[in-house]
Amino acid sequence: MLQNEAETGVVDTGSLTRRWITYAAGIYLLTFGVSLAIRAGIGISPQSSLTRTMTLVFPGMSQGTFNFLLELLMLLLTYLAMPKAFKLRNFLSLIPALALASFLDLNLKLTQWIAPDAYAAKFALLVLADATLAFGLFLMIRANLVLMPVDMFVNTVFHRTGWKWGNLKTSFDCTLLLISAAVGLLCLGSPHFIREGTIINGILVGQYIRLYFFLFQRFSPQPDRA
């Protein structure tokens, strides 16, 4: 699951059971953070804005369902990008994708009572949401188990093209954002869920993860050296 060498210092190489528990906790916290960001109401991430917009186009389907369909599409694109390198074990990525979809729908129900009025409260909620979301991602990186299909697709394109991973991920996110805006414009009359919070999310999540990396490496016990 590692995406760069900087992550090697935080991964858990111990008990598989502990790592799966960490991974599941990470998925839950990630979806809880996404739910809080949605309740803040000042913009959400590109992927979330697309799946959330789709719930307005097709109100009978949940955001978790659309998120799972997006992951399924990314798995198909991963196969099309590098069919010879695609393995049957790649289908295992649909298990955490399904868990993420289920947790997302659950957390959207648990947080539906949250509706801040003041902009300061909305902003504070978004900052908290991004911190929670980023910590969930940090735990998933630490567990180092299975890539979600979306990340698997980005990594596959990275290995296929040799482009810088950060630039590739940014391009991918911008593509999702453009699709979200286009769907909103064509089907709803205007883009939805794309605001200043979308930019804030893109900045804060990465910075929070860097902070968690630093804190873990700073305060975790270091192995004795001979």
C-alpha positions as a printed Julia matrix, in Angstrom:
226×3 Matrix{Float64}:
   0.0     0.0     0.0
   3.0     2.29    0.37
   3.08    5.15   -2.09
   6.45    6.72   -1.24
   9.53    6.05    0.82
   8.54    8.58    3.47
   5.78    6.24    4.6
   8.09    3.33    5.4
   8.91    4.72    8.83
   5.33    4.56   10.11
   4.09    1.22    8.81
   3.16   -1.55   11.23
   4.93   -4.81   10.39
   3.6    -6.69   13.38
   0.43   -8.66   14.07
  -1.84   -9.02   11.04
  -4.89   -8.91   13.31
  -3.77   -5.6    14.8
  -3.12   -4.2    11.35
  -6.6    -5.14   10.12
  -8.14   -3.51   13.21
  -6.06   -0.4    12.51
  -7.13   -0.44    8.86
 -10.83   -0.79    9.74
 -10.56    2.03   12.29
  -8.89    4.15    9.61
 -11.73    3.54    7.15
 -14.3     4.46    9.79
 -12.53    7.68   10.79
 -12.04    8.62    7.15
 -15.77    8.31    6.46
 -16.62   10.12    9.69
 -14.4    12.99    8.57
 -16.06   13.03    5.14
 -19.48   13.15    6.83
 -18.46   16.07    9.03
 -17.07   17.92    6.0
 -20.39   17.47    4.22
 -22.26   18.81    7.25
 -19.96   21.86    7.32
 -21.5    22.85    4.01
 -18.7    24.96    2.55
 -17.23   22.49    0.08
 -15.86   18.96    0.1
 -13.15   16.94   -1.64
 -13.35   16.22   -5.4
 -14.28   12.55   -4.96
 -16.9    13.34   -2.32
 -18.32   16.22   -4.35
 -18.85   13.88   -7.31
 -20.54   11.11   -5.34
 -22.58   13.63   -3.33
 -23.72   15.36   -6.52
 -24.85   12.02   -7.9
 -27.2    11.6    -4.93
 -28.98   14.77   -6.08
 -29.22   13.48   -9.64
 -30.44   10.07   -8.46
 -31.95   10.73   -5.0
 -32.98    7.13   -4.53
 -29.37    6.0    -4.18
 -27.01    6.7    -1.28
 -23.62    8.36   -1.41
 -22.03    5.15   -0.18
 -23.53    3.32   -3.15
 -22.12    5.86   -5.6
 -18.76    5.73   -3.83
 -18.65    1.96   -4.26
 -19.64    2.27   -7.94
 -16.8     4.76   -8.43
 -14.35    2.34   -6.81
 -15.68   -0.44   -9.07
 -15.1     1.78  -12.12
 -11.56    2.54  -10.94
 -10.86   -1.19  -10.61
 -12.0    -1.67  -14.21
  -9.79    1.22  -15.36
  -6.88   -0.32  -13.46
  -7.33   -3.5   -15.46
  -7.57   -1.58  -18.74
  -4.44    0.42  -17.91
  -2.26   -2.64  -17.26
  -4.18   -5.85  -18.07
  -1.13   -8.11  -17.95
  -0.19   -6.92  -14.47
  -3.73   -7.25  -13.1
  -4.1   -10.08  -10.58
  -7.16  -11.79   -9.16
  -6.11  -10.58   -5.71
  -6.82   -7.03   -6.9
 -10.51   -7.86   -6.45
  -9.83   -7.99   -2.69
  -9.74   -4.18   -2.79
 -13.52   -4.27   -3.2
 -13.87   -5.55    0.38
 -12.54   -2.37    2.06
 -14.35   -0.35   -0.64
 -17.62   -1.95    0.43
 -16.77   -1.32    4.1
 -16.03    2.32    3.29
 -19.37    2.68    1.49
 -21.24    1.16    4.44
 -19.43    3.3     7.02
 -20.05    6.42    4.94
 -23.8     5.86    4.82
 -23.81    5.07    8.53
 -21.89    8.2     9.47
 -24.04   10.39    7.24
 -27.03    9.17    9.25
 -25.25    9.69   12.58
 -24.27   13.26   11.67
 -27.49   14.39    9.99
 -28.4    16.46   13.06
 -25.29   18.65   12.6
 -26.2    21.88   10.81
 -24.07   24.86   11.89
 -25.4    28.3    10.95
 -22.5    30.67   11.58
 -19.69   30.63    9.04
 -17.09   30.41   11.81
 -18.76   27.23   13.06
 -18.85   25.8     9.54
 -15.16   26.56    9.08
 -14.22   25.06   12.45
 -16.21   21.94   11.63
 -14.4    21.59    8.3
 -11.01   21.92   10.01
 -12.03   19.18   12.47
 -13.4    17.07    9.62
 -10.15   17.27    7.67
  -8.13   16.38   10.78
 -10.34   13.31   11.35
 -10.25   12.29    7.71
  -6.46   12.65    7.57
  -6.0    10.59   10.73
  -8.08    7.84    9.14
  -5.81    7.92    6.1
  -2.77    7.85    8.38
  -4.04    4.7    10.1
  -4.68    3.04    6.75
  -1.14    3.9     5.63
   0.22    2.54    8.9
  -1.68   -0.73    8.49
  -0.18   -1.12    4.99
  -2.66   -3.73    3.75
  -4.87   -3.09    0.72
  -5.1    -0.15   -1.65
  -8.56    1.14   -2.44
  -9.34    0.84   -6.19
  -9.09    4.62   -6.64
  -5.55    4.66   -5.23
  -4.73    1.45   -7.1
  -5.66    3.13  -10.37
  -3.51    6.18   -9.63
  -0.58    3.93   -8.68
  -1.06    1.87  -11.85
  -0.94    4.98  -14.04
   2.11    6.1   -12.04
   3.96    2.88  -12.83
   2.78    2.93  -16.43
   3.79    6.52  -17.17
   6.55    7.32  -14.69
   4.97   10.7   -13.94
   5.47   12.19  -10.49
   2.94   10.63   -8.13
   1.97   13.95   -6.54
   1.32   15.59   -9.91
  -0.63   12.57  -11.07
  -2.82   12.54   -7.95
  -3.5    16.26   -8.34
  -4.48   15.76  -11.98
  -6.76   12.89  -11.0
  -8.47   14.96   -8.3
  -8.93   17.87  -10.72
 -10.5    15.49  -13.23
 -13.01   14.29  -10.63
 -13.71   17.91   -9.74
 -14.39   18.83  -13.37
 -16.68   15.83  -13.78
 -18.55   16.79  -10.61
 -18.96   20.37  -11.84
 -20.09   19.19  -15.29
 -22.67   16.79  -13.85
 -23.98   19.5   -11.54
 -24.18   22.03  -14.36
 -25.86   19.69  -16.85
 -28.23   17.9   -14.5
 -28.87   20.39  -11.69
 -28.28   23.77  -13.29
 -25.12   24.56  -11.33
 -22.17   22.81   -9.65
 -22.78   21.64   -6.1
 -20.48   21.03   -3.09
 -17.53   22.79   -4.74
 -16.57   25.82   -2.69
 -13.69   27.24   -0.7
 -13.82   24.16    1.51
 -12.73   22.06   -1.47
  -9.47   24.0    -1.66
  -9.08   24.0     2.12
  -9.55   20.23    2.14
  -6.85   19.78   -0.49
  -4.41   21.81    1.61
  -5.23   20.67    5.13
  -5.46   16.91    4.62
  -1.91   16.66    3.29
  -0.58   18.9     6.05
  -2.39   16.94    8.74
  -0.93   13.67    7.46
   2.55   15.19    7.5
   1.9    16.26   11.08
   0.78   12.77   12.1
   3.89   11.3    10.45
   6.08   13.73   12.38
   4.34   13.11   15.73
   4.49    9.34   15.29
   8.18    9.36   14.39
   8.93   11.86   17.14
   7.2    10.08   20.01
   7.11    6.4    19.05
   9.7     4.18   20.78
  12.84    3.79   18.68
  14.45    0.35   18.3
  17.73   -0.14   20.13
  20.78    0.01   17.93
  23.74   -2.24   18.51
